[in-house]
Amino acid sequence: KRHRKILRDNIQGITKPAIRRLARRGGVKRISGLIYEETRGVLKIFLENIIRDSVTYTEHAKRKTVTSLDVVYALKRAGKTLYGFGA
């Protein structure tokens, strides 16, 4: 097997400007300094749940590749229906 890079502190890859852009898209004008860490925490939990469900769908189908449909179904299960990626 190939060597796997150890993943840690990747949540810091969600930069302050990226969070700011998302907030702007959501209609926010001014942002408190404490929001950035809070947002990273919330995003991490959300992604963990979606990825866990996606991988569960993949494993159940006895596949090793997570497909876009697995993610669509996981999002639907979380109550966030996504259109445009099949099904």
PASEBA-1860 file (N, C-alpha, C; in nm, 3 decimals):
! residues 87
1> KRHRKILR> 0.084/-0.121/0.000/0.000/0.000/0.000/0.087/0.125/0.000 ~ 0.030/0.231/-0.053/0.101/0.358/-0.052/0.099/0.420/0.086 ~ 0.193/0.509/0.109/0.197/0.578/0.238/0.085/0.681/0.243 ~ 0.019/0.685/0.355/-0.088/0.782/0.376/-0.036/0.898/0.458 ~ -0.068/1.019/0.414/-0.030/1.137/0.490/-0.118/1.146/0.613 ~ -0.059/1.176/0.727/-0.137/1.189/0.850/-0.213/1.322/0.845 ~ -0.346/1.312/0.861/-0.430/1.431/0.851/-0.452/1.491/0.989 ~ -0.409/1.615/1.006/-0.439/1.686/1.130/-0.432/1.836/1.102
9> DNIQGITK> -0.511/1.910/1.176/-0.520/2.056/1.159/-0.567/2.098/1.020 ~ -0.633/2.006/0.949/-0.684/2.043/0.816/-0.800/2.141/0.826 ~ -0.866/2.144/0.941/-0.978/2.236/0.959/-0.930/2.380/0.950 ~ -0.801/2.403/0.979/-0.746/2.539/0.965/-0.733/2.579/0.818 ~ -0.748/2.481/0.728/-0.748/2.510/0.584/-0.872/2.589/0.543 ~ -0.976/2.583/0.628/-1.093/2.667/0.605/-1.055/2.804/0.661 ~ -1.009/2.891/0.571/-0.948/3.016/0.613/-1.053/3.120/0.654 ~ -1.005/3.223/0.721/-1.091/3.333/0.764/-1.163/3.397/0.644
17> PAIRRLAR> -1.091/3.426/0.535/-1.161/3.484/0.419/-1.267/3.390/0.359 ~ -1.242/3.258/0.364/-1.338/3.162/0.309/-1.467/3.165/0.391 ~ -1.453/3.169/0.523/-1.570/3.177/0.612/-1.642/3.309/0.588 ~ -1.564/3.414/0.570/-1.619/3.547/0.545/-1.702/3.548/0.415 ~ -1.649/3.483/0.309/-1.721/3.476/0.181/-1.853/3.401/0.195 ~ -1.849/3.289/0.271/-1.973/3.213/0.295/-2.076/3.299/0.368 ~ -2.029/3.374/0.467/-2.119/3.461/0.544/-2.178/3.570/0.454 ~ -2.095/3.627/0.368/-2.141/3.730/0.275/-2.251/3.673/0.185
25> RGGVKRIS> -2.230/3.552/0.136/-2.330/3.487/0.051/-2.460/3.468/0.128 ~ -2.448/3.447/0.259/-2.566/3.431/0.344/-2.626/3.563/0.388 ~ -2.568/3.674/0.346/-2.627/3.805/0.374/-2.576/3.871/0.501 ~ -2.458/3.830/0.550/-2.402/3.888/0.672/-2.317/4.009/0.636 ~ -2.328/4.115/0.716/-2.254/4.238/0.688/-2.128/4.248/0.773 ~ -2.141/4.220/0.903/-2.028/4.236/0.995/-2.013/4.109/1.078 ~ -1.887/4.067/1.100/-1.861/3.937/1.164/-1.772/3.955/1.286 ~ -1.814/3.896/1.399/-1.735/3.898/1.522/-1.612/3.809/1.505
33> GLIYEETR> -1.506/3.844/1.573/-1.381/3.768/1.563/-1.391/3.625/1.614 ~ -1.484/3.600/1.706/-1.497/3.466/1.766/-1.571/3.368/1.675 ~ -1.632/3.421/1.570/-1.716/3.338/1.483/-1.635/3.234/1.406 ~ -1.511/3.268/1.371/-1.435/3.183/1.279/-1.409/3.044/1.337 ~ -1.363/3.036/1.461/-1.339/2.905/1.524/-1.469/2.828/1.542 ~ -1.573/2.901/1.582/-1.706/2.839/1.601/-1.755/2.777/1.470 ~ -1.738/2.852/1.361/-1.781/2.805/1.229/-1.704/2.680/1.189 ~ -1.572/2.681/1.214/-1.491/2.563/1.181/-1.541/2.440/1.256
41> GVLKIFLE> -1.573/2.459/1.384/-1.624/2.347/1.466/-1.754/2.292/1.412 ~ -1.847/2.382/1.378/-1.977/2.341/1.326/-1.961/2.269/1.192 ~ -1.877/2.325/1.105/-1.853/2.266/0.973/-1.792/2.127/0.986 ~ -1.698/2.111/1.079/-1.632/1.982/1.102/-1.734/1.876/1.141 ~ -1.823/1.910/1.235/-1.925/1.815/1.280/-2.019/1.779/1.164 ~ -2.061/1.880/1.088/-2.151/1.857/0.974/-2.087/1.762/0.873 ~ -1.961/1.791/0.837/-1.892/1.708/0.737/-1.868/1.567/0.789 ~ -1.834/1.553/0.917/-1.814/1.419/0.974/-1.940/1.336/0.960
49> NIIRDSVT> -2.056/1.395/0.989/-2.182/1.323/0.979/-2.214/1.283/0.834 ~ -2.196/1.377/0.741/-2.225/1.349/0.600/-2.130/1.243/0.546 ~ -2.000/1.255/0.579/-1.901/1.159/0.529/-1.926/1.021/0.588 ~ -1.961/1.016/0.718/-1.991/0.887/0.781/-2.105/0.817/0.708 ~ -2.213/0.891/0.680/-2.328/0.832/0.610/-2.291/0.791/0.468 ~ -2.212/0.874/0.399/-2.170/0.843/0.262/-2.090/0.714/0.258 ~ -1.997/0.700/0.352/-1.913/0.580/0.358/-1.997/0.457/0.393 ~ -2.097/0.476/0.478/-2.187/0.365/0.513/-2.260/0.316/0.388
57> YTEHAKRK> -2.311/0.408/0.305/-2.375/0.369/0.179/-2.277/0.293/0.089 ~ -2.154/0.342/0.082/-2.052/0.280/-0.002/-2.021/0.138/0.046 ~ -2.000/0.123/0.176/-1.967/-0.009/0.232/-2.082/-0.107/0.213 ~ -2.205/-0.058/0.228/-2.322/-0.146/0.213/-2.330/-0.201/0.071 ~ -2.290/-0.119/-0.026/-2.292/-0.161/-0.167/-2.166/-0.241/-0.203 ~ -2.081/-0.268/-0.104/-1.955/-0.343/-0.122/-1.865/-0.277/-0.227 ~ -1.857/-0.145/-0.222/-1.769/-0.071/-0.310/-1.658/-0.007/-0.227 ~ -1.554/0.038/-0.297/-1.445/0.107/-0.228/-1.439/0.254/-0.266
65> TVTSLDVV> -1.521/0.292/-0.365/-1.523/0.430/-0.411/-1.653/0.496/-0.369 ~ -1.643/0.611/-0.304/-1.762/0.687/-0.267/-1.808/0.764/-0.390 ~ -1.932/0.740/-0.432/-1.985/0.807/-0.551/-2.061/0.933/-0.511 ~ -2.089/1.016/-0.611/-2.165/1.139/-0.583/-2.304/1.104/-0.532 ~ -2.361/0.993/-0.579/-2.494/0.953/-0.531/-2.492/0.917/-0.384 ~ -2.383/0.856/-0.337/-2.372/0.825/-0.193/-2.382/0.954/-0.112 ~ -2.316/1.057/-0.160/-2.317/1.187/-0.090/-2.455/1.250/-0.098 ~ -2.519/1.241/-0.216/-2.654/1.296/-0.233/-2.751/1.229/-0.136
73> YALKRAGK> -2.743/1.096/-0.124/-2.832/1.023/-0.033/-2.803/1.059/0.113 ~ -2.675/1.074/0.146/-2.637/1.111/0.283/-2.692/1.250/0.318 ~ -2.682/1.343/0.223/-2.735/1.478/0.245/-2.887/1.474/0.260 ~ -2.952/1.390/0.177/-3.098/1.378/0.185/-3.138/1.325/0.322 ~ -3.061/1.229/0.373/-3.088/1.171/0.504/-3.074/1.277/0.614 ~ -2.983/1.372/0.592/-2.962/1.480/0.688/-3.063/1.593/0.670 ~ -3.154/1.576/0.572/-3.257/1.678/0.550/-3.210/1.794/0.465 ~ -3.102/1.775/0.388/-3.050/1.881/0.301/-3.047/1.828/0.158
81> TLYGFGA> -3.164/1.824/0.094/-3.175/1.767/-0.040/-3.094/1.850/-0.140 ~ -3.017/1.779/-0.223/-2.932/1.843/-0.322/-2.971/1.793/-0.460 ~ -3.001/1.885/-0.551/-3.038/1.848/-0.687/-2.920/1.866/-0.780 ~ -2.923/1.794/-0.893/-2.825/1.817/-0.998/-2.712/1.716/-1.005 ~ -2.712/1.615/-0.917/-2.606/1.515/-0.920/-2.662/1.375/-0.935 ~ -2.775/1.361/-1.004/-2.839/1.230/-1.025/-2.938/1.197/-0.916 ~ -3.023/1.098/-0.946/-3.130/1.051/-0.856/-3.221/1.165/-0.815
END
